[in-house]
Amino acid sequence: MLSVLSVGKQAKRMAIVICCCLLSSCEKLYELDAEEYIGENLVFNGMLTNEEPPYFFHLTRPAAISAEDKEYEGISDAIIVITDVTENIKDTLRHIEPKQDATFGFFSYTYYDYHEQKNDTQYLYTHNKNALGIYMTTRLYGTEGHSYLLEIFHNGKYYASDIQKMEPALVITDIKLKSIDLGEKGKTWAPCISFINPKDVDNYYLFSAGTRNSAKNIKRLFTTADYWEYSILSDENLEEEVVDFIIDDGESPLGYPDGRHYPFISGGKAWVFANTLSKSCYEYFEQAIKQFRTDGGAYTPRPASIKGNISGGVYGCFRVSAISEKSIKINEDI
């Protein structure tokens, strides 16, 4: 059975993801013995992609649901290392110290962009507590076919992901818009794509439709949407050549969206993004979806913590994805 699934805003919060980020071109490598570290729970958010670096990540403490203050508190004193296992390149991430504007309250993050070879600054409005904990890579490039390992050292404890391979980017051969009938809710235009699904290997994908929001943008670590535009897919029953596959963002814990629009129109174009996933990341998103289907019935799963691919008590998933994109011009009558 084809597995195409989507999650809503709360899923993003439950399935919180984080990695590490920061500053300059020079780097101090930490040689630590993992056996010396034996977790407090952490929340990890961010991903490594085939896009231009640097890559940014957010490390925080979980917020208690019962607490009045539900802000996630950023962690600024961790040591985070991402290793390109294929090339044996270690990158000790750097924490970016935020500076708050006294008049307007926004935070600025200044860092060295080692790809562009220049200093850069990003600006962000957020709560004081979670302004901390932004880390960035200092030398790594996400490369298709390479494998990566995440390690976190904090308060005498050690956390590590399983090894994540960046599968080759999906080849999208065509994109169309189709009118989807939502019954009483009317009709909406939905993007659909054709693509080549590599055979003789298990493939997992995450699709989104919207505007470009690269891993280089710190804001993506803080934003959510009313309806999660992500859909995950296992290729178990797909042919090698897939034609007119609908990017379906309709299923969420909030119920089927009202059909107003797919969040994909930008500058007169519809954009679709395909992300390759590892099996462990696919299973992570799938767990989140199942949790939201829990209604207390005999045939639905019991509520439980969503297990990611990082050991030691870390909420979230270390995600490594190759991203491909396709766009189509929008007619004026859509």
C-alpha positions in Angstrom: 0.0 0.0 0.0 1.3 3.4 -0.9 2.3 5.3 2.2 1.8 9.1 1.7 1.4 10.9 4.9 1.4 14.5 6.2 1.5 16.1 9.7 0.3 19.4 11.2 1.8 22.0 13.4 1.7 20.0 16.5 3.6 17.2 14.9 6.4 19.5 14.2 6.5 20.4 17.9 6.3 16.8 19.1 8.8 15.7 16.5 11.1 18.5 17.3 14.4 18.3 15.5 17.8 19.9 16.2 21.4 19.9 15.3 24.1 22.5 15.6 25.3 25.7 14.0 27.7 28.7 13.9 30.5 30.9 13.0 33.8 31.2 11.4 36.4 29.6 9.1 38.9 28.4 11.7 37.9 25.5 13.9 39.0 23.9 17.1 38.5 20.1 16.9 37.6 18.3 20.1 38.9 14.8 20.6 36.5 13.3 23.2 36.2 9.8 24.3 32.5 8.9 24.1 32.9 6.3 26.8 33.6 9.1 29.3 30.1 10.4 28.8 27.3 8.4 30.0 20.9 11.7 29.2 19.2 14.5 30.2 16.6 15.1 27.5 17.5 17.5 24.7 15.6 18.7 21.7 17.5 18.8 18.4 16.3 20.6 15.2 17.9 21.2 11.8 19.2 19.2 8.8 22.2 18.7 6.6 21.4 19.1 2.9 23.1 19.3 -0.5 22.5 23.0 -0.6 25.2 25.6 -0.1 26.5 25.7 3.5 26.7 26.7 6.3 24.1 24.6 7.9 22.3 25.7 11.1 20.9 23.8 14.0 19.1 24.5 17.2 19.7 22.7 20.5 17.2 23.3 23.4 15.7 21.8 26.5 12.2 20.5 26.2 9.4 22.7 27.7 7.1 21.1 30.2 3.5 21.1 28.9 2.2 21.9 32.4 4.5 24.9 32.9 3.2 28.4 32.4 6.3 29.3 30.5 6.4 26.9 27.6 9.4 28.4 25.9 12.2 26.1 24.8 15.4 27.1 26.5 18.4 27.2 24.1 21.6 25.3 25.2 24.8 27.2 24.4 27.4 25.1 26.2 27.2 21.8 24.3 29.9 20.4 22.0 28.4 19.2 18.8 30.4 17.4 16.1 29.2 16.3 12.7 31.5 13.9 10.9 31.5 13.2 7.1 32.2 9.5 7.6 32.9 9.0 3.9 35.8 11.5 3.8 36.7 11.3 7.5 36.1 15.0 8.0 35.1 16.2 11.5 33.3 19.5 12.0 33.0 20.9 15.5 30.0 23.2 15.3 30.1 26.7 16.7 27.5 28.5 18.8 26.4 31.9 17.5 25.9 34.3 20.3 22.8 36.4 19.6 22.7 40.1 20.2 19.4 41.8 21.1 18.5 45.2 19.8 17.7 47.4 22.8 15.0 49.4 20.9 13.2 46.9 18.7 13.9 43.6 20.5 15.0 41.5 17.6 18.1 39.3 17.8 21.0 39.4 15.3 23.2 36.5 14.5 26.6 37.4 12.9 28.8 34.6 11.6 31.4 33.8 8.9 29.9 32.2 5.8 32.7 29.8 4.7 31.1 29.1 1.4 30.8 32.8 0.4 33.9 33.6 2.4 32.4 36.6 4.0 30.7 37.7 7.2 26.9 37.7 7.3 24.1 38.6 9.7 20.6 37.2 10.1 17.8 38.8 12.1 15.1 37.1 14.1 12.3 37.9 16.5 12.0 35.2 19.2 11.7 34.6 22.9 14.7 35.4 25.0 15.1 31.8 26.2 15.3 30.1 22.9 17.5 32.7 21.2 20.4 30.7 22.4 21.4 27.3 21.2 22.0 28.2 17.5 25.0 26.3 16.1 26.5 26.2 12.6 28.9 24.1 10.6 32.3 25.6 9.9 33.7 23.4 7.1 31.3 20.7 6.0 29.6 20.4 2.6 26.6 18.1 2.2 27.4 15.7 -0.6 25.1 13.1 -2.2 26.3 9.6 -1.5 28.3 10.6 1.6 27.4 9.4 5.1 27.3 11.5 8.3 27.4 11.0 12.0 26.1 13.5 14.7 27.6 13.6 18.2 26.6 15.8 21.1 28.5 16.2 24.4 26.7 18.0 27.2 26.9 18.0 31.0 29.1 14.9 31.0 26.7 13.0 28.8 27.1 11.7 25.3 24.5 11.4 22.5 25.0 10.1 19.0 22.9 9.5 15.9 23.0 6.4 13.7 25.0 7.0 10.5 22.9 8.8 7.9 23.6 8.5 4.2 22.6 11.3 1.9 20.8 9.4 -0.9 21.0 10.9 -4.4 18.5 13.7 -5.1 15.2 12.7 -6.7 15.1 13.4 -10.5 11.8 15.3 -11.1 11.0 15.1 -14.8 7.7 17.1 -14.9 5.3 19.1 -12.8 1.6 19.9 -13.4 -1.4 21.4 -11.6 -4.5 19.4 -11.2 -7.9 20.4 -9.8 -8.7 18.4 -6.7 -12.4 18.0 -5.6 -12.7 18.4 -1.8 -16.5 17.7 -1.8 -18.3 20.2 0.4 -15.2 22.2 0.8 -14.9 22.9 -3.0 -12.0 22.4 -5.3 -8.3 23.4 -5.1 -5.4 23.3 -7.4 -2.8 20.8 -6.3 0.7 20.3 -7.7 1.7 16.9 -9.0 5.0 15.6 -10.3 6.5 12.9 -12.4 9.9 11.5 -11.3 12.3 8.6 -11.7 12.3 6.3 -8.7 15.6 4.4 -8.5 14.9 0.6 -8.6 16.4 -2.2 -6.6 16.8 0.0 -3.5 14.4 1.1 -0.8 13.7 4.8 -1.2 12.0 7.3 1.2 11.0 10.8 0.3 9.6 13.9 1.9 7.8 16.4 -0.3 6.9 20.0 0.3 5.2 22.6 -1.8 6.0 26.3 -1.1 8.6 28.9 -1.3 12.3 28.2 -1.1 13.5 28.2 2.5 17.0 26.7 2.6 18.8 25.2 5.5 20.9 28.4 5.4 18.0 30.3 6.8 18.0 30.4 10.6 14.3 31.3 10.7 13.3 27.9 9.5 14.4 26.5 12.9 11.7 28.6 14.7 8.7 28.7 12.3 5.7 26.4 12.0 2.6 26.4 9.8 -1.1 25.7 10.5 -0.9 22.8 8.2 2.4 21.0 7.8 3.2 21.0 4.1 5.4 17.9 4.4 4.3 14.6 3.0 6.3 11.5 3.4 6.4 8.6 1.0 7.8 5.0 0.9 8.5 3.7 -2.6 7.5 0.2 -1.7 4.8 0.0 -4.4 6.1 2.6 -6.8 7.1 1.9 -10.4 10.5 3.1 -11.7 8.8 5.9 -13.6 6.2 7.7 -11.6 3.7 9.9 -13.5 1.5 12.7 -12.1 2.0 12.0 -8.4 -0.1 14.4 -6.3 1.8 16.3 -3.6 -0.8 15.8 -0.9 -0.7 17.9 2.2 -4.2 17.2 3.2 -4.0 14.8 6.1 -3.2 16.2 9.5 -4.3 15.9 13.1 -6.4 19.0 12.6 -8.5 17.2 9.9 -8.5 17.8 6.2 -7.6 21.4 5.3 -10.3 23.7 4.0 -9.0 23.6 0.5 -8.2 27.3 0.2 -4.9 26.7 -1.4 -1.7 24.6 -1.4 1.1 26.8 0.0 3.1 26.7 -3.2 2.6 29.9 -5.2 5.6 32.3 -5.2 6.3 35.0 -7.8 3.8 33.6 -10.3 5.2 30.0 -10.0 4.3 26.8 -8.2 7.2 25.2 -6.5 7.6 21.6 -5.4 10.6 20.3 -3.3 11.6 16.7 -2.9 13.8 15.6 -0.1 15.4 12.1 0.2 15.1 10.5 3.6 16.9 7.7 5.4 14.7 4.8 6.7 15.2 6.0 10.3 14.0 9.5 9.5 11.0 8.2 7.6 10.1 6.0 10.6 10.4 9.0 12.8 7.9 11.0 10.9 5.6 8.0 10.6 5.6 7.6 14.4 4.5 11.2 14.7 1.6 10.6 12.4 0.5 7.5 14.2 0.5 9.4 17.5 -1.9 11.9 16.2 -4.3 9.1 15.1 -4.5 7.9 18.7 -8.1 8.2 19.9 -8.2 5.8 22.8 -9.7 3.0 20.7 -8.7 -0.6 20.8 -7.0 -0.5 17.4 -5.1 2.7 17.7 -1.6 3.0 19.2 -1.1 4.2 22.7 0.5 7.6 23.2 4.2 7.3 23.6 7.4 9.3 23.1 8.4 9.5 19.5 11.8 7.9 19.1 14.3 9.5 16.8 17.6 8.3 15.5 19.7 10.0 18.2 20.6 7.9 21.3 20.6 9.0 24.9 17.3 10.8 25.3 17.2 13.3 22.5 13.9 14.4 21.0 14.2 14.9 17.3 16.0 13.4 14.3 19.3 14.0 12.7 18.2 14.4 9.1 20.4 14.3 6.0 18.6 15.1 2.8 19.4 15.8 -0.8 16.9 18.3 -2.1 15.6 18.7 -5.7 13.0 21.2 -7.0 10.7 21.8 -9.9 8.4 24.8 -10.7 5.6 25.6 -13.1 4.3 29.0 -14.2 0.8 29.8 -12.8 -2.0 30.9 -15.1 -3.9 34.0 -14.1 -7.2 32.0 -13.7 -5.8 29.8 -10.9 
